[in-house]
């Protein structure tokens, strides 16, 4: 999955953001599992990218919730 920028995420609905976050969490779990089994991740920067994108999604979801309330 490609890295999602903030402007791309702001164009999505809350439900779409939840789906993307679930996909990213699954991907992060797979990366962590492969690291545990193999010892060294195939792409070490990928875990960091995934974690940052999840944080970006959570931030935008909170912004959207505050703007609607």
C-alpha positions in Angstrom: 0.0 0.0 0.0 1.3 3.4 -0.9 1.8 6.2 1.6 -1.2 8.4 1.9 -0.7 12.1 2.1 -2.8 14.3 4.4 -4.6 16.0 1.5 -5.6 12.6 0.1 -6.9 11.5 3.5 -8.9 14.7 4.1 -10.9 13.9 0.9 -12.1 10.5 2.3 -15.0 9.8 4.6 -14.7 8.6 8.1 -15.7 5.1 7.0 -13.0 5.0 4.3 -10.5 6.2 6.8 -11.4 3.4 9.2 -11.0 0.8 6.4 -7.6 2.2 5.4 -6.5 2.2 9.0 -7.6 -1.4 9.4 -5.6 -2.4 6.3 -2.5 -0.6 7.6 -2.8 -2.2 11.0 -2.9 -5.6 9.3 0.1 -4.8 7.2 2.0 -3.6 10.3 1.2 -6.8 12.0 2.6 -8.8 9.1 5.8 -6.7 9.0 6.3 -7.2 12.7 5.7 -11.0 12.4 8.1 -11.3 9.5 10.7 -9.4 11.6 10.2 -11.8 14.5 10.5 -14.8 12.3 13.3 -13.8 10.0 15.2 -11.5 12.3 15.6 -8.6 9.8 12.7 -6.9 8.0 12.8 -6.9 4.2 12.2 -3.1 4.2 13.1 -1.6 7.5 11.6 1.9 6.7 8.2 0.4 5.9 7.3 -0.1 9.6 8.0 3.6 10.2 6.0 4.6 7.2 3.0 2.5 8.2 3.0 3.9 11.8 3.2 7.5 10.6 0.3 6.9 8.2 -1.8 5.4 10.9 -1.1 8.5 13.1 -2.0 10.7 10.2 -5.3 8.9 9.7 -6.1 9.2 13.4 -5.3 12.9 13.4 -7.6 13.6 10.4 -10.4 11.5 11.9 -10.2 13.6 15.1 -10.3 16.8 13.1 -13.4 15.6 11.2 -15.1 14.6 14.4 -14.4 18.0 16.0 -15.6 19.9 12.9 -19.0 18.0 12.8 -19.7 18.4 16.5 
